[in-house]
Amino acid sequence: MTDTEPAPEGDRKWQVLDADRLAGASMRQARPGDRIELLGKQGSQPLRKYLSARRVDEPLRTFWPVYAREDGLVLWVPGYGPGKTAAVTEHTTRASKIEFIGLLPDEILEEGENEPGMQFV
Protein backbone atom coordinates (compact mmCIF):
# COMPACT_ATOMS: atom_id res chain seq x y z
CA MET A 1 0.00 0.00 0.00
CA THR A 2 1.30 3.48 -0.78
CA ASP A 3 0.76 6.59 1.32
CA THR A 4 -1.57 8.01 -1.30
CA GLU A 5 -4.13 5.23 -0.98
CA PRO A 6 -7.15 5.73 1.28
CA ALA A 7 -7.23 4.06 4.68
CA PRO A 8 -8.36 0.44 4.55
CA GLU A 9 -11.99 -0.28 5.35
CA GLY A 10 -12.44 -0.23 9.10
CA ASP A 11 -9.24 1.75 9.85
CA ARG A 12 -10.61 4.97 11.31
CA LYS A 13 -7.43 6.51 12.66
CA TRP A 14 -5.38 7.60 9.67
CA GLN A 15 -5.96 9.57 6.53
CA VAL A 16 -3.90 10.73 3.56
CA LEU A 17 -4.33 14.45 2.89
CA ASP A 18 -3.01 16.99 0.38
CA ALA A 19 0.22 18.17 2.02
CA ASP A 20 0.05 21.60 0.37
CA ARG A 21 -3.22 22.36 2.16
CA LEU A 22 -2.17 21.53 5.71
CA ALA A 23 -0.40 24.76 6.72
CA GLY A 24 -1.41 25.90 10.19
CA ALA A 25 -3.31 22.72 11.06
CA SER A 26 -2.95 20.57 14.16
CA MET A 27 -4.73 17.75 15.94
CA ARG A 28 -6.98 19.10 18.69
CA GLN A 29 -10.40 18.68 20.27
CA ALA A 30 -13.47 20.04 18.54
CA ARG A 31 -14.25 23.68 19.39
CA PRO A 32 -17.40 25.78 19.13
CA GLY A 33 -17.50 27.38 15.69
CA ASP A 34 -15.54 24.63 13.90
CA ARG A 35 -16.75 23.97 10.34
CA ILE A 36 -16.06 21.31 7.72
CA GLU A 37 -16.43 21.52 3.95
CA LEU A 38 -18.13 18.32 2.81
CA LEU A 39 -16.80 16.24 -0.07
CA GLY A 40 -19.05 16.52 -3.11
CA LYS A 41 -21.07 19.45 -1.71
CA GLN A 42 -20.96 23.22 -1.83
CA GLY A 43 -20.29 25.27 1.27
CA SER A 44 -19.52 24.13 4.77
CA GLN A 45 -21.36 22.70 7.75
CA PRO A 46 -20.88 23.21 11.49
CA LEU A 47 -18.83 20.37 12.94
CA ARG A 48 -21.47 19.71 15.61
CA LYS A 49 -24.06 19.12 12.85
CA TYR A 50 -21.61 16.91 10.92
CA LEU A 51 -20.99 14.76 14.01
CA SER A 52 -24.69 14.67 14.84
CA ALA A 53 -25.48 13.38 11.34
CA ARG A 54 -22.96 10.58 11.98
CA ARG A 55 -24.76 9.69 15.23
CA VAL A 56 -21.98 10.75 17.56
CA ASP A 57 -23.56 11.11 21.01
CA GLU A 58 -23.82 14.74 22.06
CA PRO A 59 -21.58 14.41 25.15
CA LEU A 60 -18.79 12.97 22.97
CA ARG A 61 -18.86 15.73 20.33
CA THR A 62 -16.95 18.19 22.53
CA PHE A 63 -14.12 15.70 22.98
CA TRP A 64 -13.91 14.46 19.40
CA PRO A 65 -10.44 14.95 17.90
CA VAL A 66 -10.12 16.92 14.67
CA TYR A 67 -7.24 17.94 12.45
CA ALA A 68 -8.03 21.60 11.95
CA ARG A 69 -6.69 25.06 11.33
CA GLU A 70 -6.81 27.76 13.99
CA ASP A 71 -9.52 29.56 11.98
CA GLY A 72 -11.85 26.63 12.71
CA LEU A 73 -11.70 24.92 9.32
CA VAL A 74 -11.65 21.15 9.92
CA LEU A 75 -9.52 19.20 7.45
CA TRP A 76 -10.08 15.69 8.87
CA VAL A 77 -12.33 14.08 11.45
CA PRO A 78 -10.74 10.81 12.67
CA GLY A 79 -13.24 8.03 12.30
CA TYR A 80 -15.26 9.84 9.64
CA GLY A 81 -13.00 11.13 6.89
CA PRO A 82 -11.52 14.25 5.33
CA GLY A 83 -13.13 17.52 4.49
CA LYS A 84 -13.04 18.77 0.93
CA THR A 85 -10.34 21.35 1.66
CA ALA A 86 -7.48 18.89 2.16
CA ALA A 87 -8.74 15.78 0.38
CA VAL A 88 -6.38 14.21 -2.12
CA THR A 89 -7.45 14.95 -5.71
CA GLU A 90 -6.00 14.52 -9.19
CA HIS A 91 -4.30 17.92 -8.64
CA THR A 92 -2.46 16.81 -5.49
CA THR A 93 1.32 16.86 -5.95
CA ARG A 94 2.34 15.98 -2.38
CA ALA A 95 0.46 13.85 0.11
CA SER A 96 0.89 13.36 3.85
CA LYS A 97 -0.38 10.54 6.00
CA ILE A 98 -1.91 11.89 9.24
CA GLU A 99 -2.56 9.46 12.08
CA PHE A 100 -4.51 9.79 15.30
CA ILE A 101 -2.87 7.76 18.05
CA GLY A 102 -5.07 6.96 21.00
CA LEU A 103 -8.69 6.15 21.63
CA LEU A 104 -11.53 7.96 19.93
CA PRO A 105 -14.20 9.10 22.38
CA ASP A 106 -16.57 6.32 21.33
CA GLU A 107 -13.86 3.74 22.10
CA ILE A 108 -12.99 4.88 25.62
CA LEU A 109 -15.67 3.01 27.58
CA GLU A 110 -15.33 -0.05 25.38
CA GLU A 111 -11.54 -0.18 25.86
CA GLY A 112 -11.64 0.97 29.48
CA GLU A 113 -13.77 -1.96 30.50
CA ASN A 114 -10.97 -4.28 29.40
CA GLU A 115 -8.11 -2.42 31.08
CA PRO A 116 -6.82 -4.01 34.28
CA GLY A 117 -7.44 -1.93 37.38
CA MET A 118 -10.04 0.35 35.76
CA GLN A 119 -13.60 0.37 37.00
CA PHE A 120 -16.60 2.38 35.94
CA VAL A 121 -19.36 2.94 38.49
C-alpha positions as CSV (number, residue, x, y, z in Angstrom):
1,M,0.0,0.0,0.0
2,T,1.3,3.5,-0.8
3,D,0.8,6.6,1.3
4,T,-1.6,8.0,-1.3
5,E,-4.1,5.2,-1.0
6,P,-7.1,5.7,1.3
7,A,-7.2,4.1,4.7
8,P,-8.4,0.4,4.5
9,E,-12.0,-0.3,5.4
10,G,-12.4,-0.2,9.1
11,D,-9.2,1.7,9.9
12,R,-10.6,5.0,11.3
13,K,-7.4,6.5,12.7
14,W,-5.4,7.6,9.7
15,Q,-6.0,9.6,6.5
16,V,-3.9,10.7,3.6
17,L,-4.3,14.4,2.9
18,D,-3.0,17.0,0.4
19,A,0.2,18.2,2.0
20,D,0.1,21.6,0.4
21,R,-3.2,22.4,2.2
22,L,-2.2,21.5,5.7
23,A,-0.4,24.8,6.7
24,G,-1.4,25.9,10.2
25,A,-3.3,22.7,11.1
26,S,-3.0,20.6,14.2
27,M,-4.7,17.8,15.9
28,R,-7.0,19.1,18.7
29,Q,-10.4,18.7,20.3
30,A,-13.5,20.0,18.5
31,R,-14.3,23.7,19.4
32,P,-17.4,25.8,19.1
33,G,-17.5,27.4,15.7
34,D,-15.5,24.6,13.9
35,R,-16.7,24.0,10.3
36,I,-16.1,21.3,7.7
37,E,-16.4,21.5,3.9
38,L,-18.1,18.3,2.8
39,L,-16.8,16.2,-0.1
40,G,-19.0,16.5,-3.1
41,K,-21.1,19.4,-1.7
42,Q,-21.0,23.2,-1.8
43,G,-20.3,25.3,1.3
44,S,-19.5,24.1,4.8
45,Q,-21.4,22.7,7.8
46,P,-20.9,23.2,11.5
47,L,-18.8,20.4,12.9
48,R,-21.5,19.7,15.6
49,K,-24.1,19.1,12.9
50,Y,-21.6,16.9,10.9
51,L,-21.0,14.8,14.0
52,S,-24.7,14.7,14.8
53,A,-25.5,13.4,11.3
54,R,-23.0,10.6,12.0
55,R,-24.8,9.7,15.2
56,V,-22.0,10.8,17.6
57,D,-23.6,11.1,21.0
58,E,-23.8,14.7,22.1
59,P,-21.6,14.4,25.2
60,L,-18.8,13.0,23.0
61,R,-18.9,15.7,20.3
62,T,-16.9,18.2,22.5
63,F,-14.1,15.7,23.0
64,W,-13.9,14.5,19.4
65,P,-10.4,15.0,17.9
66,V,-10.1,16.9,14.7
67,Y,-7.2,17.9,12.4
68,A,-8.0,21.6,12.0
69,R,-6.7,25.1,11.3
70,E,-6.8,27.8,14.0
71,D,-9.5,29.6,12.0
72,G,-11.9,26.6,12.7
73,L,-11.7,24.9,9.3
74,V,-11.7,21.2,9.9
75,L,-9.5,19.2,7.4
76,W,-10.1,15.7,8.9
77,V,-12.3,14.1,11.5
78,P,-10.7,10.8,12.7
79,G,-13.2,8.0,12.3
80,Y,-15.3,9.8,9.6
81,G,-13.0,11.1,6.9
82,P,-11.5,14.2,5.3
83,G,-13.1,17.5,4.5
84,K,-13.0,18.8,0.9
85,T,-10.3,21.4,1.7
86,A,-7.5,18.9,2.2
87,A,-8.7,15.8,0.4
88,V,-6.4,14.2,-2.1
89,T,-7.5,15.0,-5.7
90,E,-6.0,14.5,-9.2
91,H,-4.3,17.9,-8.6
92,T,-2.5,16.8,-5.5
93,T,1.3,16.9,-6.0
94,R,2.3,16.0,-2.4
95,A,0.5,13.9,0.1
96,S,0.9,13.4,3.9
97,K,-0.4,10.5,6.0
98,I,-1.9,11.9,9.2
99,E,-2.6,9.5,12.1
100,F,-4.5,9.8,15.3
101,I,-2.9,7.8,18.0
102,G,-5.1,7.0,21.0
103,L,-8.7,6.2,21.6
104,L,-11.5,8.0,19.9
105,P,-14.2,9.1,22.4
106,D,-16.6,6.3,21.3
107,E,-13.9,3.7,22.1
108,I,-13.0,4.9,25.6
109,L,-15.7,3.0,27.6
110,E,-15.3,-0.1,25.4
111,E,-11.5,-0.2,25.9
112,G,-11.6,1.0,29.5
113,E,-13.8,-2.0,30.5
114,N,-11.0,-4.3,29.4
115,E,-8.1,-2.4,31.1
116,P,-6.8,-4.0,34.3
117,G,-7.4,-1.9,37.4
118,M,-10.0,0.3,35.8
119,Q,-13.6,0.4,37.0
120,F,-16.6,2.4,35.9
121,V,-19.4,2.9,38.5
